[in-house]
Amino acid sequence: MKLEERKLEAESNQTKTEDERTKDYHRRKNRGLSVKQIDEELWKLIWIRDMIKEPDDLGDDD
């Protein structure tokens, strides 16, 4: 990002509300993830959640 663009963004951020700045931050932060990456992370979190709910079932078929 060029210096002029940064200055313009900084000036516009000063007039925005906290909620608008937060939305902009999350929009920029999440821009780099592909749908596949988001899907993979979601499945990891679901697996972890399920392991917490059922800690006795760790895949052992005894």
C-alpha positions in Angstrom: 0.0 0.0 0.0 1.4 3.4 -1.0 2.0 6.1 1.6 -0.8 8.3 0.1 -3.3 5.5 0.4 -2.3 4.9 4.0 -2.8 8.6 4.8 -6.2 8.7 3.2 -7.2 5.5 5.0 -6.0 6.9 8.4 -8.0 10.1 7.8 -11.1 8.2 7.0 -10.6 5.9 10.0 -10.7 8.9 12.3 -14.2 9.8 11.2 -15.5 6.2 11.5 -17.2 4.7 14.5 -15.6 2.0 16.5 -18.0 -0.6 15.0 -17.1 0.4 11.5 -13.3 0.2 12.2 -13.8 -3.3 13.8 -15.7 -4.5 10.7 -13.0 -3.1 8.4 -10.3 -4.8 10.5 -12.0 -8.2 10.3 -12.7 -7.7 6.6 -9.0 -7.1 5.9 -7.8 -9.8 8.3 -10.0 -12.5 6.7 -9.4 -11.5 3.1 -6.4 -13.8 2.8 -8.1 -17.1 3.6 -9.6 -19.2 0.9 -12.8 -21.1 1.3 -10.9 -24.3 1.5 -8.7 -23.0 4.3 -11.7 -21.8 6.2 -13.5 -25.1 5.8 -10.4 -27.1 7.0 -10.1 -24.8 10.1 -13.8 -25.2 10.8 -13.6 -29.0 10.7 -10.6 -29.0 13.0 -12.6 -26.9 15.5 -15.6 -29.2 15.2 -13.3 -32.2 15.8 -11.8 -30.6 18.9 -15.2 -29.7 20.2 -16.4 -33.3 19.8 -13.3 -34.6 21.6 -14.0 -32.3 24.5 -17.6 -33.5 24.7 -16.6 -37.2 24.4 -13.1 -37.5 25.8 -13.4 -41.3 26.4 -13.9 -42.0 22.7 -10.4 -41.5 21.2 -10.9 -43.9 18.2 -10.0 -47.1 20.2 -12.2 -50.0 19.1 -11.4 -52.3 22.1 
